[in-house]
């Protein structure tokens, strides 16, 4: 049902039915007979609630985004996505260019330079693969630093072929049982 050509009295009567939460409270706080037209109602509503809205930033704000020296890809992309939501309609091409330009020299930046992606979705897909690689490297590095034997579960032994992986020593922890007995 279209209300575009309805009389103003009908519009004023139907308007409160569409309100929820703070808008409903605002409506109930209005003095009776304080509004003479739907245009006046809409203006009061807009002026009341526009004061609470945060203005979007211009797209050039994204150009300042750079990946920090020790910042992971995942952290940089998360920070970029949050800032992108604050920007007034940055096009995909702008977002792709700015995101790629802000990367540190790393494998993702090299890959994008060698083989550019066609759209933002492809960029994000490729970036997630590199984020996962970065996470695995960070895990392996921290496991080596700690000296954990869990890191060797999936790494090949130095003396055997790459097809033979070290098996965990199930007998060391009596509370764990071997889920794959020989």
MIDOSE-1310 file (N, C-alpha, C; in nm, 2 decimals, decimal comma, always signed):
residues 182
xxxx	+0,08/-0,12/+0,00/+0,00/+0,00/+0,00/+0,09/+0,12/+0,00; +0,07/+0,21/-0,09/+0,15/+0,33/-0,10/+0,08/+0,45/-0,03; +0,16/+0,52/+0,05/+0,10/+0,63/+0,13/+0,15/+0,76/+0,07; +0,21/+0,76/-0,04/+0,26/+0,88/-0,10/+0,16/+0,99/-0,13
xxxx	+0,04/+0,95/-0,17/-0,06/+1,04/-0,20/-0,18/+1,05/-0,10; -0,15/+1,00/+0,02/-0,25/+1,00/+0,12/-0,26/+1,14/+0,18; -0,38/+1,18/+0,23/-0,39/+1,31/+0,30/-0,30/+1,32/+0,42; -0,26/+1,45/+0,45/-0,17/+1,47/+0,56/-0,22/+1,42/+0,69
xxxx	-0,35/+1,42/+0,72/-0,41/+1,37/+0,84/-0,38/+1,22/+0,85; -0,39/+1,15/+0,74/-0,37/+1,00/+0,74/-0,22/+0,98/+0,77; -0,13/+1,05/+0,70/+0,01/+1,03/+0,72/+0,05/+1,06/+0,87; -0,01/+1,16/+0,93/+0,02/+1,19/+1,07/-0,03/+1,08/+1,16
xxxx	-0,14/+1,02/+1,13/-0,20/+0,91/+1,21/-0,12/+0,78/+1,20; -0,07/+0,76/+1,08/+0,00/+0,63/+1,05/+0,15/+0,64/+1,10; +0,21/+0,76/+1,10/+0,35/+0,77/+1,14/+0,39/+0,71/+1,27; +0,31/+0,73/+1,38/+0,36/+0,67/+1,51/+0,36/+0,52/+1,51
xxxx	+0,28/+0,46/+1,43/+0,27/+0,31/+1,42/+0,41/+0,25/+1,38; +0,48/+0,33/+1,30/+0,61/+0,28/+1,25/+0,73/+0,30/+1,34; +0,71/+0,37/+1,46/+0,82/+0,40/+1,55/+0,84/+0,29/+1,65; +0,97/+0,29/+1,69/+1,02/+0,19/+1,80/+1,12/+0,26/+1,89
xxxx	+1,14/+0,21/+2,00/+1,25/+0,25/+2,09/+1,25/+0,40/+2,12; +1,36/+0,47/+2,10/+1,38/+0,61/+2,13/+1,29/+0,70/+2,05; +1,26/+0,66/+1,93/+1,17/+0,73/+1,84/+1,03/+0,73/+1,90; +0,99/+0,62/+1,95/+0,86/+0,61/+2,01/+0,85/+0,70/+2,14
xxxx	+0,96/+0,70/+2,22/+0,96/+0,78/+2,34/+0,95/+0,93/+2,30; +1,02/+0,97/+2,19/+1,02/+1,10/+2,14/+0,88/+1,14/+2,10; +0,81/+1,06/+2,03/+0,67/+1,08/+1,99/+0,58/+1,10/+2,10; +0,59/+1,01/+2,20/+0,50/+1,02/+2,32/+0,53/+1,15/+2,40
xxxx	+0,65/+1,20/+2,39/+0,69/+1,32/+2,47/+0,64/+1,45/+2,40; +0,60/+1,45/+2,28/+0,55/+1,57/+2,21/+0,42/+1,62/+2,27; +0,41/+1,75/+2,28/+0,28/+1,81/+2,33/+0,17/+1,78/+2,23; +0,05/+1,76/+2,28/-0,06/+1,73/+2,19/-0,09/+1,86/+2,11
xxxx	-0,13/+1,84/+1,99/-0,16/+1,95/+1,90/-0,05/+2,05/+1,88; +0,08/+2,00/+1,89/+0,19/+2,09/+1,87/+0,24/+2,08/+1,72; +0,18/+1,99/+1,64/+0,22/+1,97/+1,50/+0,10/+2,00/+1,42; +0,12/+2,09/+1,31/+0,01/+2,13/+1,23/+0,01/+2,06/+1,09
xxxx	+0,12/+2,00/+1,05/+0,13/+1,93/+0,92/+0,23/+1,81/+0,92; +0,21/+1,73/+0,83/+0,31/+1,62/+0,82/+0,45/+1,67/+0,79; +0,46/+1,78/+0,71/+0,59/+1,84/+0,68/+0,65/+1,88/+0,81; +0,58/+1,95/+0,89/+0,63/+1,99/+1,02/+0,67/+1,88/+1,11
xxxx	+0,59/+1,77/+1,11/+0,63/+1,65/+1,18/+0,76/+1,59/+1,13; +0,77/+1,58/+1,00/+0,89/+1,52/+0,95/+1,01/+1,61/+0,98; +1,00/+1,74/+0,97/+1,11/+1,83/+1,00/+1,15/+1,81/+1,15; +1,06/+1,81/+1,24/+1,09/+1,79/+1,38/+1,16/+1,66/+1,40
xxxx	+1,11/+1,56/+1,34/+1,17/+1,42/+1,36/+1,32/+1,42/+1,30; +1,34/+1,48/+1,19/+1,47/+1,48/+1,12/+1,57/+1,56/+1,21; +1,53/+1,68/+1,25/+1,61/+1,76/+1,33/+1,65/+1,70/+1,47; +1,55/+1,63/+1,52/+1,58/+1,57/+1,65/+1,68/+1,45/+1,64
xxxx	+1,66/+1,37/+1,54/+1,74/+1,25/+1,53/+1,87/+1,27/+1,45; +1,88/+1,37/+1,37/+2,00/+1,40/+1,29/+2,11/+1,45/+1,39; +2,08/+1,51/+1,50/+2,17/+1,56/+1,59/+2,25/+1,44/+1,65; +2,19/+1,32/+1,65/+2,26/+1,20/+1,71/+2,34/+1,13/+1,61
xxxx	+2,33/+1,16/+1,48/+2,40/+1,08/+1,38/+2,55/+1,13/+1,36; +2,64/+1,04/+1,33/+2,77/+1,08/+1,31/+2,79/+1,09/+1,16; +2,85/+1,20/+1,12/+2,87/+1,23/+0,97/+2,97/+1,14/+0,92; +2,95/+1,09/+0,80/+3,05/+1,00/+0,73/+3,17/+1,08/+0,69
xxxx	+3,29/+1,01/+0,69/+3,41/+1,08/+0,65/+3,43/+1,07/+0,50; +3,50/+1,17/+0,44/+3,53/+1,16/+0,30/+3,62/+1,05/+0,26; +3,61/+0,99/+0,14/+3,70/+0,88/+0,10/+3,85/+0,90/+0,11; +3,89/+1,02/+0,10/+4,04/+1,05/+0,10/+4,10/+1,02/+0,24
xxxx	+4,02/+1,00/+0,34/+4,06/+0,96/+0,48/+4,13/+0,82/+0,47; +4,09/+0,74/+0,38/+4,14/+0,60/+0,37/+4,29/+0,61/+0,32; +4,32/+0,71/+0,25/+4,46/+0,72/+0,19/+4,56/+0,72/+0,30; +4,53/+0,77/+0,41/+4,62/+0,78/+0,53/+4,65/+0,64/+0,59
xxxx	+4,57/+0,54/+0,56/+4,58/+0,41/+0,62/+4,71/+0,34/+0,58; +4,79/+0,30/+0,67/+4,91/+0,22/+0,64/+4,92/+0,11/+0,74; +4,98/+0,00/+0,69/+5,00/-0,12/+0,78/+5,12/-0,08/+0,87; +5,10/-0,10/+1,00/+5,21/-0,07/+1,09/+5,33/-0,17/+1,07
xxxx	+5,45/-0,12/+1,12/+5,57/-0,20/+1,10/+5,55/-0,34/+1,16; +5,50/-0,36/+1,28/+5,48/-0,49/+1,34/+5,34/-0,54/+1,34; +5,26/-0,47/+1,26/+5,11/-0,51/+1,25/+5,09/-0,63/+1,16; +5,01/-0,72/+1,20/+4,98/-0,84/+1,12/+4,88/-0,80/+1,01
xxxx	+4,88/-0,88/+0,91/+4,78/-0,85/+0,80/+4,64/-0,85/+0,85; +4,61/-0,95/+0,94/+4,47/-0,96/+1,00/+4,44/-0,83/+1,07; +4,53/-0,78/+1,15/+4,50/-0,66/+1,23/+4,48/-0,54/+1,14; +4,57/-0,53/+1,03/+4,56/-0,42/+0,94/+4,43/-0,42/+0,86
xxxx	+4,39/-0,54/+0,82/+4,26/-0,55/+0,74/+4,14/-0,52/+0,83; +4,15/-0,56/+0,96/+4,04/-0,54/+1,05/+4,03/-0,39/+1,08; +4,14/-0,32/+1,09/+4,14/-0,17/+1,12/+4,09/-0,10/+0,99; +4,14/-0,15/+0,87/+4,09/-0,09/+0,75/+3,94/-0,10/+0,73
xxxx	+3,89/-0,22/+0,75/+3,75/-0,24/+0,73/+3,67/-0,15/+0,83; +3,71/-0,14/+0,95/+3,64/-0,05/+1,05/+3,64/+0,09/+1,00; +3,75/+0,14/+0,95/+3,76/+0,28/+0,90/+3,68/+0,29/+0,77; +3,68/+0,19/+0,69/+3,60/+0,19/+0,56/+3,45/+0,21/+0,59
xxxx	+3,40/+0,16/+0,70/+3,26/+0,17/+0,74/+3,23/+0,31/+0,78; +3,33/+0,39/+0,82/+3,31/+0,53/+0,86/+3,31/+0,62/+0,75; +3,35/+0,57/+0,63/+3,37/+0,66/+0,51/+3,25/+0,66/+0,43; +3,22/+0,78/+0,37/+3,10/+0,80/+0,29/+3,12/+0,73/+0,15
xxxx	+3,07/+0,61/+0,13/+3,06/+0,54/+0,01/+3,20/+0,53/-0,07; +3,30/+0,47/-0,01/+3,42/+0,45/-0,09/+3,39/+0,34/-0,20; +3,42/+0,37/-0,32/+3,40/+0,26/-0,42/+3,50/+0,15/-0,40; +3,47/+0,04/-0,46/+3,55/-0,08/-0,45/+3,69/-0,05/-0,50
xxxx	+3,70/+0,02/-0,62/+3,83/+0,04/-0,68/+3,91/+0,13/-0,59; +3,85/+0,23/-0,53/+3,92/+0,32/-0,43/+3,97/+0,24/-0,31; +3,88/+0,16/-0,26/+3,92/+0,08/-0,14/+4,03/-0,02/-0,17; +4,02/-0,09/-0,29/+4,13/-0,18/-0,33/+4,26/-0,11/-0,34
xxxx	+4,26/+0,00/-0,41/+4,39/+0,08/-0,43/+4,45/+0,12/-0,30; +4,37/+0,18/-0,22/+4,42/+0,23/-0,09/+4,47/+0,12/+0,00; +4,40/+0,01/+0,00/+4,43/-0,10/+0,09/+4,57/-0,16/+0,04; +4,58/-0,18/-0,09/+4,71/-0,24/-0,14/+4,82/-0,14/-0,12
xxxx	+4,80/-0,01/-0,14/+4,91/+0,09/-0,12/+4,95/+0,10/+0,02; +4,87/+0,07/+0,12/+4,90/+0,08/+0,26/+4,97/-0,04/+0,31; +4,99/-0,15/+0,23/+5,06/-0,27/+0,28/+5,21/-0,25/+0,30; +5,27/-0,32/+0,40/+5,41/-0,32/+0,41/+5,46/-0,41/+0,30
xxxx	+5,59/-0,41/+0,27/+5,65/-0,51/+0,18/+5,64/-0,65/+0,23; +5,55/-0,73/+0,18/+5,53/-0,86/+0,22/+5,48/-0,95/+0,10; +5,45/-1,07/+0,13/+5,42/-1,16/+0,02/+5,29/-1,12/-0,05; +5,19/-1,08/+0,03/+5,06/-1,03/-0,03/+5,08/-0,91/-0,12
xxxx	+5,16/-0,82/-0,08/+5,19/-0,70/-0,17/+5,26/-0,74/-0,29; +5,35/-0,84/-0,28/+5,42/-0,89/-0,40/+5,33/-0,96/-0,49; +5,24/-1,04/-0,44/+5,14/-1,12/-0,52/+5,05/-1,02/-0,59; +5,00/-0,92/-0,52/+4,91/-0,82/-0,58/+4,98/-0,74/-0,70
xxxx	+5,11/-0,72/-0,68/+5,19/-0,65/-0,78/+5,20/-0,74/-0,91; +5,23/-0,86/-0,88/+5,25/-0,96/-1,00/+5,12/-0,99/-1,07; +5,01/-1,01/-0,99/+4,89/-1,05/-1,05/+4,77/-0,98/-0,98; +4,74/-0,86/-1,03/+4,63/-0,78/-0,97/+4,50/-0,85/-0,97
xxxx	+4,42/-0,82/-0,87/+4,28/-0,88/-0,87/+4,18/-0,79/-0,94; +4,07/-0,85/-0,97/+3,97/-0,78/-1,05/+3,87/-0,70/-0,96; +3,84/-0,75/-0,84/+3,75/-0,68/-0,76/+3,78/-0,69/-0,61; +3,71/-0,63/-0,53/+3,73/-0,62/-0,38/+3,72/-0,76/-0,32
xxxx	+3,62/-0,84/-0,37/+3,60/-0,97/-0,31/+3,72/-1,06/-0,34; +3,78/-1,05/-0,46/+3,89/-1,13/-0,49/+4,01/-1,09/-0,40; +4,02/-0,96/-0,38/+4,13/-0,91/-0,29/+4,12/-0,97/-0,15; +3,99/-0,96/-0,10/+3,97/-1,02/+0,04/+4,00/-1,17/+0,04
xxxx	+3,96/-1,24/-0,06/+3,98/-1,38/-0,06/+4,13/-1,41/-0,06; +4,21/-1,34/-0,14/+4,35/-1,36/-0,15/+4,42/-1,32/-0,02; +4,37/-1,21/+0,04/+4,43/-1,16/+0,16/+4,40/-1,26/+0,28; +4,29/-1,32/+0,28/+4,26/-1,42/+0,39/+4,36/-1,54/+0,38
xxxx	+4,39/-1,58/+0,26/+4,49/-1,69/+0,24/+4,62/-1,65/+0,30; +4,67/-1,53/+0,27/+4,79/-1,48/+0,33/+4,78/-1,46/+0,48; +4,67/-1,42/+0,53/+4,65/-1,40/+0,67/+4,67/-1,54/+0,74; +4,61/-1,64/+0,68/+4,62/-1,78/+0,74/+4,76/-1,82/+0,74
xxxx	+4,84/-1,80/+0,63/+4,98/-1,84/+0,63/+5,05/-1,76/+0,74; +5,02/-1,64/+0,76/+5,09/-1,56/+0,86/+5,06/-1,61/+1,00; +4,93/-1,65/+1,02/+4,90/-1,71/+1,15/+4,97/-1,84/+1,18; +4,99/-1,92/+1,08/+5,06/-2,05/+1,09/+5,20/-2,02/+1,13
xxxx	+5,26/-1,93/+1,06/+5,40/-1,90/+1,08/+5,42/-1,84/+1,23; +5,33/-1,76/+1,27/+5,34/-1,71/+1,41/+5,32/-1,82/+1,51; +5,23/-1,91/+1,48/+5,21/-2,02/+1,57/+5,34/-2,11/+1,58; +5,40/-2,14/+1,46/+5,52/-2,22/+1,46/+5,63/-2,15/+1,54
xxxx	+5,65/-2,02/+1,51/+5,75/-1,94/+1,58/+5,73/-1,94/+1,73; +5,61/-1,92/+1,78/+5,59/-1,92/+1,92/+5,61/-2,06/+1,98; +5,57/-2,16/+1,91/+5,59/-2,30/+1,96/+5,74/-2,33/+1,97; +5,82/-2,29/+1,87/+5,96/-2,31/+1,88/+6,02/-2,24/+2,00
xxxx	+5,98/-2,12/+2,02/+6,03/-2,03/+2,13/+6,00/-2,10/+2,26; +5,88/-2,16/+2,27/+5,84/-2,22/+2,40/+5,90/-2,36/+2,41; +5,93/-2,42/+2,30/+5,99/-2,55/+2,30/+5,88/-2,66/+2,31; +5,76/-2,63/+2,27/+5,65/-2,73/+2,28/+5,66/-2,84/+2,18
xxxx	+5,63/-2,96/+2,23/+5,64/-3,08/+2,14/+5,51/-3,08/+2,05; +5,41/-3,00/+2,09/+5,29/-3,00/+2,00/+5,31/-2,94/+1,86; +5,41/-2,86/+1,85/+5,44/-2,80/+1,72/+5,51/-2,90/+1,63; +5,56/-3,01/+1,68/+5,63/-3,11/+1,60/+5,53/-3,22/+1,55
xxxx	+5,40/-3,21/+1,60/+5,31/-3,31/+1,56/+5,29/-3,31/+1,41; +5,28/-3,19/+1,35/+5,25/-3,18/+1,21/+5,37/-3,14/+1,12; +5,49/-3,14/+1,19/+5,61/-3,10/+1,11/+5,69/-3,23/+1,08; +5,74/-3,24/+0,96/+5,82/-3,36/+0,92/+5,95/-3,37/+1,00
xxxx	+5,99/-3,49/+1,03/+6,11/-3,51/+1,10/+6,23/-3,49/+1,01; +6,34/-3,45/+1,06/+6,46/-3,41/+0,98/+6,52/-3,53/+0,92; +6,51/-3,65/+0,98/+6,58/-3,77/+0,94/+6,50/-3,86/+0,84; +6,37/-3,83/+0,84/+6,28/-3,91/+0,75/+6,24/-3,84/+0,63
xxxx	+6,17/-3,90/+0,54/+6,12/-3,83/+0,42/+6,00/-3,74/+0,47; +5,97/-3,65/+0,38/+5,86/-3,56/+0,41/+5,73/-3,62/+0,43; +5,71/-3,74/+0,38/+5,58/-3,81/+0,40/+5,56/-3,87/+0,54; +5,67/-3,89/+0,61/+5,66/-3,94/+0,75/+5,66/-3,83/+0,85
xxxx	+5,55/-3,82/+0,92/+5,54/-3,72/+1,02/+5,55/-3,78/+1,16; +5,61/-3,70/+1,25/+5,62/-3,74/+1,39/+5,49/-3,76/+1,45; +5,47/-3,87/+1,53/+5,35/-3,90/+1,60/+5,36/-3,85/+1,74; +5,25/-3,80/+1,79/+5,26/-3,76/+1,94/+5,28/-3,88/+2,03
xxxx	+5,34/-3,85/+2,14/+5,37/-3,96/+2,23/+5,25/-3,96/+2,33; +5,15/-4,05/+2,30/+5,03/-4,05/+2,38/+5,05/-4,11/+2,52; +5,16/-4,19/+2,54/+5,18/-4,25/+2,67/+5,23/-4,15/+2,77; +5,28/-4,03/+2,73/+5,33/-3,93/+2,83/+5,22/-3,87/+2,91
xxxx	+5,10/-3,86/+2,86/+4,99/-3,80/+2,93/+4,89/-3,91/+2,96; +4,88/-3,96/+3,08/+4,78/-4,07/+3,10/+4,64/-4,04/+3,09; +4,60/-3,91/+3,10/+4,46/-3,87/+3,08/+4,42/-3,87/+2,94; +4,51/-3,87/+2,84/+4,48/-3,87/+2,70/+4,49/-4,01/+2,65
xxxx	+4,40/-4,05/+2,57/+4,41/-4,18/+2,50/+4,43/-4,16/+2,35; +4,49/-4,26/+2,29/+4,52/-4,25/+2,15/+4,39/-4,27/+2,07; +4,34/-4,17/+2,00/+4,22/-4,18/+1,92/+4,24/-4,27/+1,80; +4,37/-4,29/+1,76/+4,40/-4,37/+1,64/+4,50/-4,48/+1,68
xx	+4,45/-4,59/+1,74/+4,55/-4,69/+1,78/+4,59/-4,77/+1,65; +4,72/-4,82/+1,66/+4,78/-4,89/+1,54/+4,71/-5,03/+1,53
